[in-house]
């Protein structure tokens, strides 16, 4: 019996989920993100966690701001973009796969980095607000569901 391999989008989302397993912030969802080039090669990866050299939330607990957000960790999407920057690699024109819909803060950073496509699986936050931010930057937003890719707004 022949099996059909998963699509490239499903495979890349599985890689993002693998990185999500490394998340160390206990107050947020475990989020993973990868940045790929136009040949679908993984250029950078990230997960929710504390900056290099800092203790992780799962070791000492989270520090919260007045709105109840953890201020001790960096989001997965930010970590992937920072990994490009520290490696001297531009992520301009590339695609980000994120296990979750990026927050508004990360969407602004994605726009500034020049990423052109964002593909996510799990909705988190206000989709319309985030889609509006990405639309202004002419970034295509896609959701993968049941192995298929759907444009968002």
OpenMM code with the backbone's topology and positions (N, CA, C; nanometers):
from openmm import Vec3, app, unit

residues = "UNK UNK UNK UNK UNK UNK UNK UNK UNK UNK UNK UNK UNK UNK UNK UNK UNK UNK UNK UNK UNK UNK UNK UNK UNK UNK UNK UNK UNK UNK UNK UNK UNK UNK UNK UNK UNK UNK UNK UNK UNK UNK UNK UNK UNK UNK UNK UNK UNK UNK UNK UNK UNK UNK UNK UNK UNK UNK UNK UNK UNK UNK UNK UNK UNK UNK UNK UNK UNK UNK UNK UNK UNK UNK UNK UNK UNK UNK UNK UNK UNK UNK UNK UNK UNK UNK UNK UNK UNK UNK UNK UNK UNK UNK UNK UNK UNK UNK UNK UNK UNK UNK UNK UNK UNK UNK UNK UNK UNK UNK UNK UNK UNK UNK UNK UNK UNK UNK UNK UNK UNK UNK UNK UNK UNK UNK UNK UNK UNK UNK UNK UNK UNK UNK UNK UNK UNK UNK UNK UNK UNK UNK UNK UNK UNK UNK UNK UNK UNK UNK UNK UNK UNK".split()
positions = [
    Vec3(0.0845, -0.1177, 0.0000),
    Vec3(0.0000, 0.0000, 0.0000),
    Vec3(0.0891, 0.1241, 0.0000),
    Vec3(0.0543, 0.2201, -0.0819),
    Vec3(0.1311, 0.3429, -0.0934),
    Vec3(0.0741, 0.4482, 0.0011),
    Vec3(0.1638, 0.5178, 0.0680),
    Vec3(0.1190, 0.6284, 0.1530),
    Vec3(0.1578, 0.7593, 0.0866),
    Vec3(0.0746, 0.8566, 0.1060),
    Vec3(0.1003, 0.9888, 0.0495),
    Vec3(0.1777, 1.0691, 0.1536),
    Vec3(0.2932, 1.1225, 0.1148),
    Vec3(0.3689, 1.2017, 0.2121),
    Vec3(0.2954, 1.3323, 0.2427),
    Vec3(0.3215, 1.3894, 0.3591),
    Vec3(0.2568, 1.5174, 0.3918),
    Vec3(0.3053, 1.6268, 0.2973),
    Vec3(0.2233, 1.7283, 0.2802),
    Vec3(0.2642, 1.8416, 0.1967),
    Vec3(0.3823, 1.9130, 0.2632),
    Vec3(0.4506, 1.9944, 0.1878),
    Vec3(0.5629, 2.0708, 0.2428),
    Vec3(0.5156, 2.1622, 0.3556),
    Vec3(0.3944, 2.2182, 0.3424),
    Vec3(0.3424, 2.3073, 0.4466),
    Vec3(0.3163, 2.2306, 0.5764),
    Vec3(0.2625, 2.1111, 0.5656),
    Vec3(0.2388, 2.0283, 0.6844),
    Vec3(0.3728, 1.9903, 0.7479),
    Vec3(0.4688, 1.9530, 0.6659),
    Vec3(0.6008, 1.9156, 0.7168),
    Vec3(0.6666, 2.0318, 0.7905),
    Vec3(0.6610, 2.1504, 0.7307),
    Vec3(0.7231, 2.2662, 0.7946),
    Vec3(0.6495, 2.3051, 0.9233),
    Vec3(0.5177, 2.2910, 0.9255),
    Vec3(0.4435, 2.3188, 1.0489),
    Vec3(0.4797, 2.2168, 1.1572),
    Vec3(0.5045, 2.0924, 1.1185),
    Vec3(0.5484, 1.9917, 1.2151),
    Vec3(0.6824, 2.0322, 1.2766),
    Vec3(0.7697, 2.0896, 1.1949),
    Vec3(0.8986, 2.1369, 1.2469),
    Vec3(0.8754, 2.2503, 1.3466),
    Vec3(0.7852, 2.3423, 1.3143),
    Vec3(0.7530, 2.4511, 1.4077),
    Vec3(0.6987, 2.3946, 1.5390),
    Vec3(0.6143, 2.2921, 1.5308),
    Vec3(0.5611, 2.2288, 1.6519),
    Vec3(0.6724, 2.1621, 1.7333),
    Vec3(0.7702, 2.1061, 1.6658),
    Vec3(0.8844, 2.0470, 1.7376),
    Vec3(0.9568, 2.1542, 1.8173),
    Vec3(0.9782, 2.2717, 1.7567),
    Vec3(1.0427, 2.3816, 1.8281),
    Vec3(0.9557, 2.4316, 1.9433),
    Vec3(0.8235, 2.4275, 1.9254),
    Vec3(0.7322, 2.4694, 2.0333),
    Vec3(0.7536, 2.3846, 2.1583),
    Vec3(0.7927, 2.2609, 2.1389),
    Vec3(0.8201, 2.1720, 2.2522),
    Vec3(0.9353, 2.2194, 2.3394),
    Vec3(1.0159, 2.3121, 2.2900),
    Vec3(1.1281, 2.3675, 2.3667),
    Vec3(1.0873, 2.4896, 2.4489),
    Vec3(0.9623, 2.5370, 2.4340),
    Vec3(0.9164, 2.6574, 2.5050),
    Vec3(0.9359, 2.6424, 2.6554),
    Vec3(0.9825, 2.7513, 2.7153),
    Vec3(1.0107, 2.7467, 2.8590),
    Vec3(0.9294, 2.8462, 2.9403),
    Vec3(0.8455, 2.9262, 2.8754),
    Vec3(0.7598, 3.0196, 2.9483),
    Vec3(0.6309, 2.9480, 2.9834),
    Vec3(0.6045, 2.9367, 3.1106),
    Vec3(0.4890, 2.8592, 3.1560),
    Vec3(0.3587, 2.9376, 3.1544),
    Vec3(0.3629, 3.0693, 3.1310),
    Vec3(0.2389, 3.1488, 3.1335),
    Vec3(0.1738, 3.1576, 2.9961),
    Vec3(0.2432, 3.1179, 2.8916),
    Vec3(0.1917, 3.1301, 2.7547),
    Vec3(0.1767, 2.9932, 2.6920),
    Vec3(0.1124, 2.9924, 2.5786),
    Vec3(0.1061, 2.8708, 2.4992),
    Vec3(0.2475, 2.8362, 2.4530),
    Vec3(0.2737, 2.7093, 2.4347),
    Vec3(0.4023, 2.6665, 2.3802),
    Vec3(0.3985, 2.6963, 2.2300),
    Vec3(0.4772, 2.7940, 2.1879),
    Vec3(0.4752, 2.8399, 2.0486),
    Vec3(0.6113, 2.8142, 1.9859),
    Vec3(0.6090, 2.7688, 1.8616),
    Vec3(0.7303, 2.7516, 1.7840),
    Vec3(0.7156, 2.8243, 1.6517),
    Vec3(0.8264, 2.8728, 1.5974),
    Vec3(0.8244, 2.9424, 1.4690),
    Vec3(0.9511, 2.9097, 1.3922),
    Vec3(0.9370, 2.9006, 1.2622),
    Vec3(1.0533, 2.8847, 1.1751),
    Vec3(1.0405, 2.9829, 1.0594),
    Vec3(1.1529, 3.0210, 1.0041),
    Vec3(1.1570, 3.1071, 0.8860),
    Vec3(1.2214, 3.0255, 0.7754),
    Vec3(1.1552, 3.0238, 0.6593),
    Vec3(1.2063, 2.9463, 0.5464),
    Vec3(1.2243, 3.0370, 0.4254),
    Vec3(1.3177, 2.9972, 0.3394),
    Vec3(1.3386, 3.0741, 0.2164),
    Vec3(1.2448, 3.0239, 0.1076),
    Vec3(1.2617, 3.0743, -0.0148),
    Vec3(1.1685, 3.0386, -0.1221),
    Vec3(1.1840, 2.8951, -0.1709),
    Vec3(1.2872, 2.8251, -0.1261),
    Vec3(1.3050, 2.6832, -0.1578),
    Vec3(1.2636, 2.5946, -0.0398),
    Vec3(1.1967, 2.6556, 0.0572),
    Vec3(1.1477, 2.5875, 0.1780),
    Vec3(1.2605, 2.5329, 0.2664),
    Vec3(1.3772, 2.5946, 0.2599),
    Vec3(1.4872, 2.5587, 0.3496),
    Vec3(1.4707, 2.6369, 0.4787),
    Vec3(1.4847, 2.5698, 0.5920),
    Vec3(1.4722, 2.6364, 0.7214),
    Vec3(1.5956, 2.7230, 0.7442),
    Vec3(1.5719, 2.8534, 0.7634),
    Vec3(1.6789, 2.9511, 0.7824),
    Vec3(1.6976, 2.9833, 0.9301),
    Vec3(1.5874, 2.9844, 1.0071),
    Vec3(1.5937, 3.0191, 1.1491),
    Vec3(1.4765, 2.9541, 1.2216),
    Vec3(1.4904, 2.9436, 1.3522),
    Vec3(1.3851, 2.8841, 1.4342),
    Vec3(1.3777, 2.9570, 1.5674),
    Vec3(1.2646, 2.9441, 1.6333),
    Vec3(1.2499, 3.0069, 1.7640),
    Vec3(1.1368, 2.9454, 1.8436),
    Vec3(1.1399, 2.9688, 1.9726),
    Vec3(1.0345, 2.9254, 2.0634),
    Vec3(1.0260, 3.0254, 2.1767),
    Vec3(0.9173, 3.0214, 2.2538),
    Vec3(0.9028, 3.1125, 2.3673),
    Vec3(1.0062, 3.0763, 2.4732),
    Vec3(1.0858, 3.1729, 2.5126),
    Vec3(1.1847, 3.1464, 2.6153),
    Vec3(1.2575, 3.2723, 2.6562),
    Vec3(1.3307, 3.2609, 2.7644),
    Vec3(1.4061, 3.3743, 2.8174),
    Vec3(1.5260, 3.4056, 2.7291),
    Vec3(1.5743, 3.5288, 2.7347),
    Vec3(1.6948, 3.5634, 2.6592),
    Vec3(1.8136, 3.4783, 2.7038),
    Vec3(1.9091, 3.4653, 2.6142),
    Vec3(2.0309, 3.3881, 2.6406),
    Vec3(2.0935, 3.4319, 2.7733),
    Vec3(2.1231, 3.3355, 2.8591),
    Vec3(2.1887, 3.3635, 2.9865),
    Vec3(2.0935, 3.3936, 3.1013),
    Vec3(1.9650, 3.4165, 3.0728),
    Vec3(1.8664, 3.4442, 3.1770),
    Vec3(1.8036, 3.3136, 3.2239),
    Vec3(1.7602, 3.3085, 3.3494),
    Vec3(1.6882, 3.1879, 3.3936),
    Vec3(1.5527, 3.1802, 3.3231),
    Vec3(1.5072, 3.0594, 3.3001),
    Vec3(1.3804, 3.0392, 3.2300),
    Vec3(1.2633, 3.0400, 3.3277),
    Vec3(1.1479, 3.0795, 3.2755),
    Vec3(1.0254, 3.0878, 3.3562),
    Vec3(0.9918, 2.9534, 3.4203),
    Vec3(1.0153, 2.8441, 3.3477),
    Vec3(0.9821, 2.7143, 3.4046),
    Vec3(1.0776, 2.6734, 3.5170),
    Vec3(1.1817, 2.7532, 3.5403),
    Vec3(1.2742, 2.7283, 3.6508),
    Vec3(1.2450, 2.8186, 3.7701),
    Vec3(1.2118, 2.9461, 3.7434),
    Vec3(1.1952, 3.0425, 3.8540),
    Vec3(1.0589, 3.1101, 3.8565),
    Vec3(0.9750, 3.0812, 3.7586),
    Vec3(0.8453, 3.1470, 3.7494),
    Vec3(0.8529, 3.2693, 3.6595),
    Vec3(0.7368, 3.3142, 3.6189),
    Vec3(0.7271, 3.4292, 3.5285),
    Vec3(0.7253, 3.5598, 3.6071),
    Vec3(0.7674, 3.6657, 3.5412),
    Vec3(0.7526, 3.8017, 3.5931),
    Vec3(0.6484, 3.8692, 3.5051),
    Vec3(0.5447, 3.9248, 3.5680),
    Vec3(0.4321, 3.9791, 3.4917),
    Vec3(0.4290, 4.1309, 3.4956),
    Vec3(0.3815, 4.1897, 3.3842),
    Vec3(0.3577, 4.3337, 3.3815),
    Vec3(0.2187, 4.3608, 3.4387),
    Vec3(0.1774, 4.4856, 3.4387),
    Vec3(0.0495, 4.5226, 3.4992),
    Vec3(-0.0708, 4.4653, 3.4235),
    Vec3(-0.0493, 4.4227, 3.2976),
    Vec3(-0.1577, 4.3624, 3.2194),
    Vec3(-0.1599, 4.2098, 3.2301),
    Vec3(-0.0690, 4.1542, 3.3078),
    Vec3(-0.0652, 4.0099, 3.3258),
    Vec3(0.0131, 3.9335, 3.2214),
    Vec3(0.0956, 4.0050, 3.1409),
    Vec3(0.1789, 3.9390, 3.0406),
    Vec3(0.3178, 3.9139, 3.0984),
    Vec3(0.3727, 3.7984, 3.0659),
    Vec3(0.5081, 3.7669, 3.1115),
    Vec3(0.6078, 3.8584, 3.0403),
    Vec3(0.6954, 3.9199, 3.1177),
    Vec3(0.7973, 4.0074, 3.0593),
    Vec3(0.9364, 3.9442, 3.0664),
    Vec3(0.9410, 3.8162, 3.1006),
    Vec3(1.0691, 3.7465, 3.1133),
    Vec3(1.1084, 3.6699, 2.9881),
    Vec3(1.0149, 3.6532, 2.8950),
    Vec3(1.0470, 3.5700, 2.7793),
    Vec3(1.0271, 3.6444, 2.6476),
    Vec3(1.0916, 3.5914, 2.5466),
    Vec3(1.0830, 3.6425, 2.4103),
    Vec3(0.9928, 3.5471, 2.3334),
    Vec3(0.9049, 3.6011, 2.2503),
    Vec3(0.8139, 3.5175, 2.1728),
    Vec3(0.8896, 3.4390, 2.0654),
    Vec3(0.8320, 3.3288, 2.0243),
    Vec3(0.8935, 3.2407, 1.9247),
    Vec3(0.9257, 3.3151, 1.7954),
    Vec3(0.8311, 3.3963, 1.7492),
    Vec3(0.8504, 3.4692, 1.6241),
    Vec3(0.9673, 3.5671, 1.6365),
    Vec3(0.9743, 3.6361, 1.7504),
    Vec3(1.0857, 3.7291, 1.7749),
    Vec3(1.2183, 3.6536, 1.7772),
    Vec3(1.2206, 3.5388, 1.8453),
    Vec3(1.3444, 3.4610, 1.8537),
    Vec3(1.3931, 3.4178, 1.7159),
    Vec3(1.3019, 3.3790, 1.6270),
    Vec3(1.3425, 3.3390, 1.4922),
    Vec3(1.4008, 3.4579, 1.4149),
    Vec3(1.3357, 3.5736, 1.4264),
    Vec3(1.3861, 3.6939, 1.3589),
    Vec3(1.5225, 3.7340, 1.4162),
    Vec3(1.5357, 3.7288, 1.5472),
    Vec3(1.6635, 3.7632, 1.6120),
    Vec3(1.7727, 3.6652, 1.5697),
    Vec3(1.7366, 3.5387, 1.5540),
    Vec3(1.8356, 3.4403, 1.5090),
    Vec3(1.8890, 3.4775, 1.3706),
    Vec3(1.8018, 3.5234, 1.2829),
    Vec3(1.8488, 3.5711, 1.1518),
    Vec3(1.9447, 3.6879, 1.1699),
    Vec3(1.9062, 3.7843, 1.2526),
    Vec3(1.9881, 3.9039, 1.2717),
    Vec3(2.1252, 3.8698, 1.3294),
    Vec3(2.1292, 3.7832, 1.4298),
    Vec3(2.2577, 3.7511, 1.4923),
    Vec3(2.3449, 3.6637, 1.4031),
    Vec3(2.2840, 3.5992, 1.3038),
    Vec3(2.3601, 3.5176, 1.2086),
    Vec3(2.3980, 3.5962, 1.0835),
    Vec3(2.3505, 3.7222, 1.0755),
    Vec3(2.3811, 3.8042, 0.9593),
    Vec3(2.3031, 3.7633, 0.8352),
    Vec3(2.1845, 3.7046, 0.8567),
    Vec3(2.1019, 3.6583, 0.7455),
    Vec3(1.9757, 3.7436, 0.7395),
    Vec3(1.9459, 3.7970, 0.6236),
    Vec3(1.8232, 3.8740, 0.6067),
    Vec3(1.7057, 3.7782, 0.5900),
    Vec3(1.5952, 3.8095, 0.6562),
    Vec3(1.4745, 3.7285, 0.6362),
    Vec3(1.3771, 3.8017, 0.5452),
    Vec3(1.4256, 3.9032, 0.4760),
    Vec3(1.3442, 3.9804, 0.3826),
    Vec3(1.2900, 3.8886, 0.2727),
    Vec3(1.1591, 3.8928, 0.2516),
    Vec3(1.0954, 3.8148, 0.1468),
    Vec3(1.0687, 3.6703, 0.1826),
    Vec3(1.1012, 3.6297, 0.3028),
    Vec3(1.0858, 3.4901, 0.3418),
    Vec3(0.9474, 3.4632, 0.4010),
    Vec3(0.9253, 3.3381, 0.4378),
    Vec3(0.7984, 3.2926, 0.4945),
    Vec3(0.8212, 3.2440, 0.6363),
    Vec3(0.7298, 3.2823, 0.7258),
    Vec3(0.7352, 3.2345, 0.8639),
    Vec3(0.6215, 3.1356, 0.8866),
    Vec3(0.6552, 3.0223, 0.9441),
    Vec3(0.5569, 2.9258, 0.9918),
    Vec3(0.5551, 2.9375, 1.1430),
    Vec3(0.4386, 2.9616, 1.1995),
    Vec3(0.4245, 2.9737, 1.3446),
    Vec3(0.3107, 2.8830, 1.3890),
    Vec3(0.3316, 2.8106, 1.4972),
    Vec3(0.2265, 2.7218, 1.5451),
    Vec3(0.1005, 2.7988, 1.5791),
    Vec3(0.1162, 2.9237, 1.6227),
    Vec3(0.0038, 3.0080, 1.6630),
    Vec3(0.0026, 3.1376, 1.5816),
    Vec3(-0.1151, 3.1962, 1.5704),
    Vec3(-0.1263, 3.3279, 1.5092),
    Vec3(-0.0389, 3.4249, 1.5868),
    Vec3(0.0519, 3.4971, 1.5205),
    Vec3(0.1365, 3.5918, 1.5934),
    Vec3(0.0543, 3.7020, 1.6599),
    Vec3(0.1035, 3.7515, 1.7709),
    Vec3(0.0383, 3.8639, 1.8384),
    Vec3(0.0653, 3.9916, 1.7576),
    Vec3(0.0012, 4.0997, 1.7962),
    Vec3(0.0209, 4.2271, 1.7258),
    Vec3(0.1675, 4.2702, 1.7355),
    Vec3(0.2266, 4.2577, 1.8537),
    Vec3(0.3670, 4.2968, 1.8727),
    Vec3(0.4589, 4.2201, 1.7774),
    Vec3(0.4393, 4.0893, 1.7679),
    Vec3(0.5220, 4.0094, 1.6774),
    Vec3(0.4904, 4.0415, 1.5314),
    Vec3(0.3638, 4.0712, 1.5017),
    Vec3(0.3265, 4.1069, 1.3646),
    Vec3(0.4000, 4.2318, 1.3184),
    Vec3(0.4166, 4.3276, 1.4078),
    Vec3(0.4922, 4.4486, 1.3739),
    Vec3(0.6386, 4.4154, 1.3474),
    Vec3(0.6951, 4.3269, 1.4256),
    Vec3(0.8344, 4.2859, 1.4053),
    Vec3(0.8500, 4.2063, 1.2751),
    Vec3(0.7525, 4.1234, 1.2449),
    Vec3(0.7521, 4.0471, 1.1192),
    Vec3(0.7511, 4.1444, 1.0011),
    Vec3(0.6671, 4.2470, 1.0099),
    Vec3(0.6620, 4.3482, 0.9041),
    Vec3(0.7957, 4.4194, 0.8899),
    Vec3(0.8543, 4.4591, 1.0012),
    Vec3(0.9819, 4.5317, 0.9981),
    Vec3(1.0942, 4.4455, 0.9411),
    Vec3(1.0880, 4.3149, 0.9646),
    Vec3(1.1914, 4.2239, 0.9148),
    Vec3(1.1775, 4.1967, 0.7655),
    Vec3(1.0615, 4.2321, 0.7084),
    Vec3(1.0414, 4.2127, 0.5651),
    Vec3(0.9897, 4.0751, 0.5270),
    Vec3(0.9416, 4.0004, 0.6233),
    Vec3(0.8834, 3.8699, 0.5940),
    Vec3(0.7567, 3.8926, 0.5104),
    Vec3(0.7343, 3.8116, 0.4087),
    Vec3(0.6243, 3.8342, 0.3147),
    Vec3(0.5046, 3.7426, 0.3348),
    Vec3(0.5225, 3.6278, 0.3987),
    Vec3(0.4127, 3.5337, 0.4223),
    Vec3(0.4198, 3.4823, 0.5651),
    Vec3(0.3045, 3.4692, 0.6284),
    Vec3(0.2957, 3.4087, 0.7609),
    Vec3(0.1923, 3.2968, 0.7518),
    Vec3(0.2334, 3.1790, 0.7915),
    Vec3(0.1450, 3.0630, 0.7927),
    Vec3(0.1366, 3.0148, 0.9368),
    Vec3(0.0148, 3.0010, 0.9866),
    Vec3(-0.0052, 2.9577, 1.1251),
    Vec3(-0.1108, 2.8493, 1.1293),
    Vec3(-0.1212, 2.7837, 1.2449),
    Vec3(-0.2201, 2.6779, 1.2603),
    Vec3(-0.3246, 2.7106, 1.3662),
    Vec3(-0.2826, 2.7569, 1.4812),
    Vec3(-0.3730, 2.7755, 1.5946),
    Vec3(-0.4056, 2.9237, 1.6112),
    Vec3(-0.5349, 2.9539, 1.6171),
    Vec3(-0.5745, 3.0937, 1.6364),
    Vec3(-0.5552, 3.1326, 1.7811),
    Vec3(-0.4971, 3.2507, 1.7989),
    Vec3(-0.4610, 3.3002, 1.9312),
    Vec3(-0.4677, 3.4512, 1.9220),
    Vec3(-0.5563, 3.5123, 1.9948),
    Vec3(-0.5679, 3.6573, 1.9865),
    Vec3(-0.6735, 3.6980, 1.8853),
    Vec3(-0.6760, 3.8256, 1.8563),
    Vec3(-0.7774, 3.8822, 1.7676),
    Vec3(-0.7305, 3.8745, 1.6225),
    Vec3(-0.7873, 3.7821, 1.5475),
    Vec3(-0.7463, 3.7592, 1.4091),
    Vec3(-0.7628, 3.8858, 1.3250),
    Vec3(-0.8728, 3.9572, 1.3398),
    Vec3(-0.8965, 4.0767, 1.2575),
    Vec3(-0.7930, 4.1856, 1.2823),
    Vec3(-0.7576, 4.2106, 1.4097),
    Vec3(-0.6556, 4.3116, 1.4403),
    Vec3(-0.5211, 4.2733, 1.3802),
    Vec3(-0.4845, 4.1491, 1.3963),
    Vec3(-0.3547, 4.1028, 1.3479),
    Vec3(-0.3520, 4.1016, 1.1952),
    Vec3(-0.4594, 4.0540, 1.1337),
    Vec3(-0.4673, 4.0542, 0.9875),
    Vec3(-0.4588, 4.1964, 0.9334),
    Vec3(-0.5187, 4.2922, 1.0040),
    Vec3(-0.5128, 4.4325, 0.9610),
    Vec3(-0.3699, 4.4848, 0.9620),
    Vec3(-0.2961, 4.4533, 1.0666),
    Vec3(-0.1551, 4.4953, 1.0758),
    Vec3(-0.0765, 4.4364, 0.9598),
    Vec3(-0.0942, 4.3082, 0.9360),
    Vec3(-0.0179, 4.2416, 0.8304),
    Vec3(-0.0607, 4.2897, 0.6914),
    Vec3(-0.1885, 4.3227, 0.6755),
    Vec3(-0.2383, 4.3712, 0.5471),
    Vec3(-0.1735, 4.5051, 0.5106),
    Vec3(-0.1581, 4.5931, 0.6084),
    Vec3(-0.0934, 4.7226, 0.5834),
    Vec3(0.0480, 4.7005, 0.5299),
    Vec3(0.1153, 4.5995, 0.5828),
    Vec3(0.2524, 4.5700, 0.5409),
    Vec3(0.2579, 4.4812, 0.4165),
    Vec3(0.1413, 4.4508, 0.3596),
    Vec3(0.1324, 4.3661, 0.2406),
    Vec3(0.1901, 4.2263, 0.2640),
    Vec3(0.1670, 4.1762, 0.3841),
    Vec3(0.2097, 4.0412, 0.4199),
    Vec3(0.0899, 3.9491, 0.4038),
    Vec3(0.1103, 3.8385, 0.3331),
    Vec3(0.0024, 3.7417, 0.3153),
    Vec3(-0.0071, 3.6538, 0.4396),
    Vec3(-0.1284, 3.6392, 0.4911),
    Vec3(-0.1547, 3.5592, 0.6096),
    Vec3(-0.2335, 3.4363, 0.5685),
    Vec3(-0.1829, 3.3193, 0.6085),
    Vec3(-0.2441, 3.1920, 0.5738),
    Vec3(-0.2645, 3.1099, 0.7009),
    Vec3(-0.3699, 3.0284, 0.6990),
    Vec3(-0.3908, 2.9333, 0.8079),
    Vec3(-0.3891, 2.7930, 0.7494),
    Vec3(-0.3166, 2.7055, 0.8156),
    Vec3(-0.3155, 2.5660, 0.7740),
    Vec3(-0.4139, 2.4914, 0.8636),
    Vec3(-0.5055, 2.4198, 0.8001),
    Vec3(-0.6072, 2.3461, 0.8744),
    Vec3(-0.6353, 2.2171, 0.7991),
    Vec3(-0.6277, 2.1066, 0.8717),
    Vec3(-0.6491, 1.9749, 0.8112),
    Vec3(-0.5576, 1.9532, 0.6909),
    Vec3(-0.4368, 2.0045, 0.6999),
    Vec3(-0.3379, 1.9858, 0.5950),
    Vec3(-0.3514, 2.0774, 0.4763),
    Vec3(-0.4522, 2.1643, 0.4772),
    Vec3(-0.4739, 2.2558, 0.3647),
    Vec3(-0.4440, 2.3994, 0.4056),
    Vec3(-0.4034, 2.4785, 0.3095),
    Vec3(-0.3686, 2.6187, 0.3328),
    Vec3(-0.4844, 2.7081, 0.2897),
    Vec3(-0.5273, 2.7974, 0.3800),
    Vec3(-0.6376, 2.8886, 0.3523),
    Vec3(-0.5919, 3.0335, 0.3729),
    Vec3(-0.6217, 3.1225, 0.2779),
    Vec3(-0.5887, 3.2637, 0.3001),
    Vec3(-0.6788, 3.3203, 0.4088),
    Vec3(-0.6245, 3.4084, 0.4913),
    Vec3(-0.7016, 3.4721, 0.5978),
    Vec3(-0.7286, 3.6162, 0.5549),
    Vec3(-0.8518, 3.6533, 0.5512),
    Vec3(-0.8979, 3.7863, 0.5082),
    Vec3(-0.8403, 3.8230, 0.3763),
] * unit.nanometer
topology = app.Topology()
chain = topology.addChain("A")
for resn in residues:
    res = topology.addResidue(resn, chain)
    for name in ("N", "CA", "C"):
        topology.addAtom(name, app.Element.getBySymbol(name[0]), res)
